[in-house]
Amino acid sequence: MKKKKIGGIEALRRRYGYAFVAHWVLGLVVFFFIPVFYSIAYAFSDISIDADGLKLSFVGLANFSENLFQNPDYLDQIRNSLGSIFYSLPMVVSLSLILAVLLNQKYRGRAVMRVIFFLPVIIESSVIVRLLSNGAINSPLFNMSTEGVGVFDYATILGNLNLPSAITTYLTFFLSNAVMLTWSCGIQIILFLAGLQGIPESLYEVSKIEGANKWEEFWMITVPMLRHVLSLVIVYSMISMCTASTNQIMESSITLIQNNNYSTASAMLWFYFVIVLAVIGIVLLLYNKLCIKKWE
């Protein structure tokens, strides 16, 4: 059977659609797929630089073997990078959800408060972020050093409360990084706000009739209705933390690239990418089994 020829307004709309996405597809190919292809080639090659440019010679898994067995710091850096995620992720997700719930309430000045919490995303590349990253702004008040220097020594304060050591370590990390954690919640707050505004008000009205309090509404209505937004926030937060400029793997790879050691840096990053991808997959699998299926 011959395909029906599309003409008229439908063909015009299709051409408009192609024209609309053409520049995006071109940018994706030029600025994403081609660099990714070269990055993979670098990871499996030995690179030499001469007057003609870069020359690649295939060496197989030699670069990966060098990172894993000859670099004594590489596995420790991966462990520290992933370990910091499991500390920071629950804090960022819970803090952004709490702030989103507060910003979703009806009160005077709500729009101004939303702008304030989203400002870090707008000025992310500014000098303020560099100062925060270097500790020039928040270190005297919020950072705790091993020598106990600073306005607040959180480890000593929490230790005097006779709390379990695991809880003390967790709270110390949270309080010591309070500013940076709040600074990194902008996108997550926007995502949660969008999800909160999609929850029907009728569900809360029914819960009030049934006599539910705010705590029960939060766990029985708000959180289950945000289950898909929560999975998106988890994935985004993990990727953001794994690719942050303060990440140890990122810092090491940048140093190697600055020293023109592209092959070792590419192998380092691709192995790290596979590990991070596996961790994200495990987290999502556990979240799906333990949370989403229960809430549905």
Salt bridges, closest charged atoms under 4 A:
ASP50 OD2 - LYS55 NZ 3.16
ASP76 OD1 - ARG79 NH2 3.60
GLU217 OE1 - LYS214 NZ 3.84
GLU296 OE2 - ARG227 NE 3.63
GLU296 OE2 - HIS228 NE2 3.96
